[in-house]
Amino acid sequence: MGEQRKRYNEEFKKQTVKFLQEQTKSFGELAEELDIPKSTLHQWMGQYRELKNEPVASVDRVRELEAELKEARRQLQERQDQLADREEELAILKSSAHLQQTKERRFQFMKEHRSAFRLEKMCITLQVSRSGYYKWLGAKTSAQALRKAAVQERIRYHFNDHKGRYGSPKITRLLHQEGYTLTERTVSVYMRQMKLRSVVSKPYRVQTTDSKHNNPIAPNTLNQEFTVDKPNTAWVTDITYIPCRGGRLYLASVMDLCTREIVGWRLSDHMETSLVLDALQAAYQAKRPGPGLLHHSDRGSQYTSKEYTEQLKTYQMESSMSRKGNCYDNACIESWHSILKKELIYCNPRFKTPGQAYQDIYQYIEFYYNRKRMHGTLGYLSPARFAKQFTTASVA
């Protein structure tokens, strides 16, 4: 049985092109992160320009001006460096008496003036070698110090690459993947020394659903069995509030319990039944699960409505609902919304417009959470990479 070809809708293609244009990484790195072939990304870039009638010439002109500005800055910096070099040489030569003294005195002069002059310039002006100075100083950098500097450089890279969302546990995993052998405690110590602290979530508050309605309630078939062996076997869903200066927004999300992937979502200025219906339809169109999938939600009126339950029957899904007042029955999707708010909402200024909220949430879900962010319950793989194991196994 061949591997099922992935389908991408037009919105995903356009958003992917926008995302690529904002990045500084190479095409190869981005293709690997998104798990999309480079040839496909190049094709989308061409299609997006044609669909939007974007003037390619204007883009080329911007790049041309940026290159000219970069060259002008380089030339200016070169002149400034030359001037600084001459001034530094003059300052050293004013102490010309040191040229007539022993190397010992010249080395001492260099040590005392390291903060004032460059070592290379003092070596040239005072006619001594760099190696001779370090031999005299007896301060060879130890292999341990070099290794620590290299590790700290990688720690800072990963911290910034994940926008401050990763703490010492996940950064330690990334360092292990790069071949470094060190403990999580060591990484934690280094991060404290470097004053790097990951975003901290607000205290979790239990929120229950107002289920004051007369709609039929499905039994709690899931019963907090959150460990699932195969994708498209059990989905969980919920709604959460997204603060925005331009008006209240609500996010409906659908998660696959096996892969922890957000398989469908929708953002709107209301929390009516159509919001959760659109999220469910998006998930179904993306994954096309077979009959018998277990669909779990709370007892909210949106999920118990006639329209929603009829759609579940059409998709041949079995409905499961949390017990009244027990948010832990839907803990996985509640935890996902908490992660979203910790890593995107609470640590950044409030969204100014619904458009900005949609754009940022789209990039976070589709390009970061699903494809890049490590998940502890998945063996520190991203949901997309974890799900790929099942498609690879089916092909084999």
Summary of the structure (lengths in Angstrom):
residues: 396
radius of gyration: 29.0
end to end distance: 8.7
largest distance: 100.0
contacts: 1069
relative contact order: 0.09
helix: 56%
strand: 9%
